[in-house]
Amino acid sequence: MSNQTASNELLGKATRRNYYLLILDGIFFYIGQAFWEPTSVVPAFVAALTGSELMVGLVSAVRYGLWLGPQLLVAHYVERLPYKKGVALGALAVNRPAILLIAIATYVLWPNAQLLTVVFFALYIVVWLGEGITSVPWTDVLGRATDPRRRGSLIGTMQCIGGVGAFVSGIIVSRILSSDALEFPYNYALLFLVAAVITSLCAVAFFFVIEPPGKARKQREPVMTYVRSVPGLLTGNAMYKDAVITRIMGASIFLSMPFYAVHARNLGVSAAYLGAFVSAQMLGSTLGGAILGRISDTKGNRLVILITLSCTMLAPVLCLLATFFGGPLRVVLFLLVFSCLGVFGSGSWMGFVNYIIDCTPEDRRPTYLGAVNTIIAPTTLLPIVGGVIVRRFGYISLFAITAALLCAAVFWGRRLKEPRHIERGIPT
């Protein structure tokens, strides 16, 4: 056996091992997230704690702003590193304990609601800042440590199995929140504790991933020079530019993201259904991950993006319908709303990440990934804008505006070309 053949066999074994470890990583993430879901559980907790729509909007603003905001600076740092996994693990070692501290603070600081609010948001910032630092190196490892022909099924499988686990977790969430044995906020403290334990297992799985050396960029630029080079990424790569514009337009869902559960409660839907909403969202993510993962591998990620945007547009439309119907039909419509949000969560990440990996060079990939997320970071202020719209014009106006913007995103997304078809000379 030649050295090259032996090397290829070892690489193949590492790739297969990484495939399953990254699936395991994703499964733990989805199950853990279900216990403190940022679009339902956490907004409901903050609404009960503060009674403020603006504070509810701040939940999503912090989550997405700190997840997206630092990624370009992180990319500037890791682009020069042949191995990037250590950066991600360092961030995970900080933000996972922060979730545990949120659970402890919720239990210990009540009934001092003001102090608990301050401590909660301080730790919530740490959690999502850590996620933002993790994102670029984690995604780059995903792109290098796995077979590109199976990347769609990898993401789809982690979302599918993780979604099933999260669906079951949603039932548990519902029972905990409706139980008379635990009063507010101790029921939420228990949820946060479980989330801290399960999401910590993500880091354990990722720790054992075998990272192959990547192409490190030798040229070292000052930070401001590096930042000023970002517009050149858009002008120099038409497919990347169209993907970024589509991503920005699709981010209009953030305008209303934290208000679906709150609106349901305002319409008289019982808090006991919050767990069912989590389960519906995870079911949407599960089915979306399974179906869209297959589409990603066989048809490409342009179609994944278009299907995702179409399903996302349905969320505010169905919510508007729920406003005018009562009884069981209202609950069913909200279950469908959260199912659509689940499809957005799985399909948006899968579609855009894979599309950008496919249409960008490996040595600059961290920069392309970090740039798109930094460019769309201002859209994370949209939940705060949504809170202002609710205060001045009401929920109907908020969901109508969101639906109109997402409709525009679907039409713009049709401009995207499939990178894999271009490589093979197939017309798009």
N, C-alpha and C positions, 0 to 999 in steps of 0.2 A: 504494500500500500504506500503510495507516494505521500510526501508531507502535505501537498496541496489537498489530496483527497481526505487525509486525516483532519486537516484544518476545516474543510467544508463540513465534515461530519460533526465536529465539535460545535461549529457555528449553527448547524441545523438543530442539534440538541438544545443549545442555549436559546435559540429562537422559540422552540416548542415550549421550553420551560417558562420563558418570559411570557408567552401567550397565555398560559394558565395562571401565572402569578398576577399578571395585570388584570385578568378577568376577576380573580379573587379580590384584588385591590378595589376594583369597581363595585363588586358585590357588597363588600363591607361598607363602602362609601354610601351607596344607595340605601341600604338598610339603616345605617346610622343617621343619615339625613332625615329619614322619615319621622324620627322621634323629635326633631326640632326643625321641621320643614320651614324654610324662610318665606314661603308664600302663603302659609296658612297658620301653622302652630305659633311661630314667633310673632307675626303681626297680631294674632289674637291675644297673645300674652301681653304685648306692649299696649294694645288697645285697652285691655282690662287694667293694666298697671297705671297708665297715664291718662286715658280718656281723650287723647289728642290724635287727630287725623295726621297732623304734621309729623308727629313722632312715629306713627305707623309708616308714613312715607319714608322716614329716615332709615327704617330697617332695611328696605331694599336699596336705598342710596348708599348706605355704608357697605352692604354686601357686595354690590356690583362695582361701586366706585373703588373700593380698596382691593377688590379682586383684579380689576382691569387696570387701574391707574399705574401701579409700579412696574408693569410688565416690560415696558421698553427699557427702563433702567436695568432691570434684571437681565434682559437680553443682551445689553451692552456688556455686562460683566461675563455672562456664561458663554458668549459667542467665542471667546478666546480660550475656552477650556475644552479639551478633548473629552473629558468626563464631567458630566453635569448632574449626576444623580445626587451627589453629596449636598449640593445647594438645596435641592428639594427636601432631602431628609432633615437638614438643619432647620428649615422653616416648619416642617411637620412636628419637630420636637418641641416647638414653642406653641403652635396654635392648638394642638390637640389638648394639652393640659389647660389651656385657656377655657375650653368648653367645660372641663371639670370644675374650674373655678366659678364659672357662671352658675352651675348647679349648686355649688356650696353657698355662693352669695345669695341666691334666690331663697334658699332655706334659712340662712342665718340672719339676713338683713331685714326681712319682713317683720313688722309692718311699716318700716320706714321706707315708704314708696319712693320718695325723692332720692334718697341715697342709693336705693336699689337700682333706680333708673340710671343714675350716673355710672355706677359700677358695671351694670349690665352693658351699657353702650361702650364703656372703656374696654371691656374684655371682648365684646363683639367686634370692635375695631381690630384688636390683636388677632382674633380668629381669621378674619377675612384678609387682613394684610398678609398673614402667613399663607393663606390660599393663593393670594396674588403672586407672592414670591415663588411658590411651588409650581405654578401653572406652566411657565415657559420651559424650565428644565424637564418637568414631568412629560410634557407633550413632545419635546425633542427626543427624550428617551423612547417614548412610544413609537416615534417615527423611525428610529434607528434599530431598536431592539426586537422588532417584530417583522414578519413577512408582509410587505405592502399589499399583497394579493389577499391577505386575510385580515387586514386591519378593520375593514367594515364589520366583518363577522365578530371580531374580537370585541369591538365597542358594542355591537348589537347584543352579543351574548352576555356581557357584563350588565347591560341595561335590562335585558330580559330576565335573567335569574335574579339580579339585584332588585328588579321591579317586583317580582313575585314575593321576595322577602320583605320588601318595603310595603307591599299590599297587606301582608299579614301584620306587619308592624303598625300600619294604619288602624287596623282593627283594635290592636292593643292600645294605641293612643286614644282611640274613641272611648274605650272602656275606662281608662285611667281618668280622662277628663270628665266623664259622666259619673264616676264613682263618688258616693257619699263619704267614703272612708278618707278621702284626701281633699282638703279644701284648697282654694287658690291662696298662695301660689305654689303650695307644696306639691300639687299634682304636676305642675310644670317643672319643678326642681327635679322630680323623679325622671321626667322625660329627658331633661338635659343631661342627667347623670348617665342614663342608658346610651344616649347619643355619644357622649365622651368615650365610653368604653368601646363601643362598636367601631367608631371611626378611627380609634387608635390602632385597630387591627389592620387598617389600610396601610399605615406606615410600615407595619411588620411585613406585610406581603411585598410592598415595594422595595424594602430593604434587601430582599433576596433576589431581585431582578438582576440578571447579568447584563451590565451595560457595555456594549462594544465601543471602542474609541471612535469618536466622530471627527469630522473635518473641523479643525479649529482655525479661526480667522487670525492670521499672523499680524495683520495691520491693526495697530492700536490707535484709536482716535480719541481726542478729548470729548467729554460727554456732550458739550454743546454742539460740537461739529457733528457728532454722531446723531444727535437729535435733529439737527438741520438737514440731515441726509434723508430723513423719512419721506418728504414729498417726492424725492426721486424714485422711491420704491413704487409709488403710484403711477408716475409718468413712464417708468421703464418697464412696467409689467401690466398690460391691459386687463388680463384675466384677474390679476390680484386687485386692481383698481375697482373693477365691477363687483367683485366679491365684497370688498370693503363697503362700497356704497349700499349694496343690498343688505349687508349686515347692519349698517346704521339704520336703514329704513325699517328693518325687521325689529330693531330694538325699541320701536315705539310701543311694544307690548309692556315695557317697563312703566309706562305712564300709568297704567291701571293695575299692574301686577299685584301689589299688596292689598288691593281694595275689594277683591272678589269675595273673600271670606267675610270681611267686615260688612260688605253690602248684604250678603246672605243673612248675617245675624240681624242687621237692621230691618230686614224684611220679615223677621220672625222665625227664621230657621234655627232650630235648636243647636246649642253648642255641642251637643252629642254627635251631630253630623260632621263636626270638624275632622274627626278620625276617618269618616267615610270619604270626605273630600280628599284627604291625604291618600287613602287607598285608591280612589278614582284617578288621582294624579299619577300615582305610581303604576296603575294599570295602563294608563295611556302611555307612560314612559316605557313600560314593559313591551306592550304590543308594538309601539313605535320603534323601539330598539330592535326587536326581532325582525320586523318587516323592512324597516329602513336599512338595517345592517345588510340584509340580503340584496337590497336594491343598490346599496353602495358598492358591494363587491361585483355585481353583475352589470349594472346599468350606469354607475358613476354617481358622483355626489351632487351634480347639478340638479338631478331629479329629486334627490333627497332634500335639497334646500327648498325647491318649489313646493313639494308636498308639505314640508314642515311649515312654511309660511302660510299656506292655505289653511291648514288645521289651526294655526295660531290665530288667524283672522276670525275663525268661528267662535273663539272664546268670548270676546266682547259682544258679538252678535247674539249668542245664546244667553248671555247675561242680561242683555236688554229684553229678550223675550221673557226671561224669568221674572223680571220686574213687573210684568203685566199678567202673570199667571200665579195662582195660589195653589195651596194644597200639595199633594204628592208630586204633581207635575213640576212645581217650582223646584223641589228637591232634585228631581231627575235632571232638570235643565242645568242645575248647578253641578251635579255630578259630571255631566257632559262638559261643562266649562273647565273643570279641573282635569278631566281627561285630555282635553285639547292642550292645556298648559303642560301636561306631562309629555305630550308629543313634542311640544316646543322645546322642553328641557333636553330630551334625548336627541331629537333630530337636528336642532340648531347646532349643538356642539359637534355631533358626528359629521354633519354635512359641511360646515364651514372649516373645521379643523382639517378634515381629510382633503377638502378642496384646496386649501392653502398649502398643505404638505405636498400635494400633487403638482402644484403650479409654481413652486419656488425652489431655488437651488439649496442643497443641503448645508453648505457652509454659511449661508445667510438666513437659514430657516428660523433660528431663534429671533432674529431681528424682525422678519416678516410676521411671525406669530405675535411677538411683543408689540409691534407697531399697530396691528389691527386692533388689538385689545385696548391699547392706549388711546387710539383715535376715537374709539366708540365710548371711552370712559365718561365723557360729559353726558352721554345719554342716561347715565345712572342717576342724574339729578331729576330725571323725569318723574319718579315717584313723588318727589316733593312738589313738583309742578302739578302732578295729579291731585295731591292733597289740597292745593290752592284751588284747583278747578272744582273739586267737590264742595269746598266751603262756599264758593261764590256762585256756582251754577248747578251743583248737584251731581249725583252719580250717573244719571242718564246721559248728561252731556259728556262726562268723562268717557264712558264706554262707547258712545257714538263717535267721538273724536278718534279713539284708539282703533275702532273698526275701519274708519276711513283711511287712516295712515297705513294700516296693514294691508288694505286692499291695494294701495299704491305700491307697497313693497312687493306684492305678488307680481304685479305687472312689470316692475323694473327688473325683478329677478329673472324674467324670461330672456334678458340680454346675456345672461351667463353662457359661456361655452364650456363644454366638458373637456378637461385637460387630457384625459385618457384617449378620447376620440381624436384629438389633435395629434397626439403622439403616434397614433396608428393610421392617421390620414383619413379618418372617417368624418364625413360632413356632419356638422351640428346645427 
